[in-house]
């Protein structure tokens, strides 16, 4: 699993979000065993305590569960994960709109900008 860690944001929520997104997208299936805390920490380049906290918060949300001595597993909670993913996307979109509003962009200009960037990104991916 490739981790995209932004050093400008707290790491624990990022790990939480990325695992929740993979559950919502069906990349992690119910009952599937997750990598160990230590393995995730090494792969992400973070402290194991941070990963442990992320796993515990995902467990509190009902997205994963632990089996003592066996590790962490994906819960049958795709609906919860999809709702979380939608909420995260909405929050990030709102933050983007608010940031661009401070630069004088109108909602229509933001939409045009996002469309142009998305199209440029698709072109780069195809190349």
C-alpha positions in Angstrom: 0.0 0.0 0.0 1.4 3.4 -1.0 1.0 6.1 1.6 0.6 9.8 0.7 1.6 11.6 3.9 1.4 15.4 4.0 3.9 16.6 6.6 1.9 19.9 6.9 -1.1 18.0 8.5 -1.3 15.7 11.5 -0.4 12.2 10.4 -2.8 10.1 12.4 -5.9 11.5 10.7 -4.3 11.0 7.3 -3.7 7.3 7.9 -7.3 7.0 9.2 -8.6 8.8 6.1 -6.6 6.7 3.7 -7.6 3.4 5.2 -11.3 4.5 5.4 -11.1 5.5 1.7 -9.7 2.1 0.7 -12.5 0.4 2.6 -15.1 2.6 0.9 -13.6 1.9 -2.5 -13.6 -1.8 -1.9 -9.8 -2.2 -1.9 -10.0 -3.6 1.6 -12.8 -6.2 1.9 -14.8 -7.2 5.0 -12.8 -9.7 7.1 -9.5 -8.9 5.3 -6.6 -8.7 7.7 -4.8 -5.3 7.6 -1.0 -5.0 7.7 0.4 -4.9 11.2 0.9 -1.6 13.0 4.6 -2.0 12.6 4.5 -2.8 8.9 2.2 0.2 8.2 4.5 2.5 10.3 7.5 1.4 8.3 5.7 1.7 4.9 4.4 5.1 5.8 7.6 6.3 7.4 5.8 7.2 10.7 5.9 6.2 14.4 4.1 3.0 15.2 2.2 4.8 18.0 0.7 7.1 15.4 -0.5 4.1 13.4 -1.9 2.4 16.6 -3.9 5.6 17.3 -5.2 5.7 13.8 -6.3 2.0 14.0 -7.9 2.6 17.3 -9.9 5.6 15.9 -11.0 3.5 12.9 -12.1 0.8 15.4 -14.1 3.4 17.4 -15.8 4.4 14.1 -16.7 0.7 13.4 -14.6 0.4 10.3 -12.0 -2.1 11.6 -11.8 -4.4 14.5 -9.0 -6.2 16.4 -8.6 -9.8 17.3 -6.2 -10.3 20.1 -3.1 -12.0 18.9 -4.2 -12.0 15.3 -4.2 -8.3 14.3 -6.6 -5.8 12.7 -9.4 -6.7 10.3 -11.8 -4.8 8.1 -15.3 -4.6 9.5 -18.4 -5.1 7.3 -19.0 -1.4 7.3 -18.8 -0.2 3.7 -21.7 2.1 4.2 -20.0 3.8 7.1 -16.8 4.1 5.2 -18.5 5.6 2.1 -20.3 8.1 4.3 -17.0 9.1 5.9 -15.4 9.4 2.5 -18.2 11.6 1.3 -18.0 13.8 4.4 -14.2 14.1 4.0 -14.6 15.1 0.3 -17.2 17.7 1.2 -15.0 19.2 3.9 -12.0 19.4 1.7 -14.1 20.9 -1.1 -15.5 23.5 1.2 -12.0 24.3 2.4 -10.8 24.7 -1.2 -13.8 27.0 -2.0 -13.1 29.1 1.1 -9.4 29.4 0.3 -10.0 30.4 -3.3 -12.8 32.9 -2.2 -10.1 34.7 -0.2 -8.2 35.1 -3.5 -11.3 36.7 -5.1 -12.5 33.7 -7.0 -16.3 33.3 -7.6 -17.9 29.9 -7.3 -18.2 29.8 -11.1 -14.4 30.6 -11.4 -13.6 27.9 -8.9 -15.6 25.3 -10.9 -13.9 26.3 -14.1 -10.5 26.1 -12.4 -11.2 22.7 -10.9 -12.5 21.4 -14.3 -9.4 22.7 -16.1 -7.1 21.2 -13.5 -8.9 17.8 -13.6 -8.7 17.7 -17.4 -5.0 18.6 -17.3 -4.5 15.9 -14.7 -6.3 13.3 -16.9 -4.1 14.3 -19.8 -0.9 13.9 -17.8 -2.0 10.5 -16.5 -2.7 9.3 -20.1 0.8 10.4 -21.3 
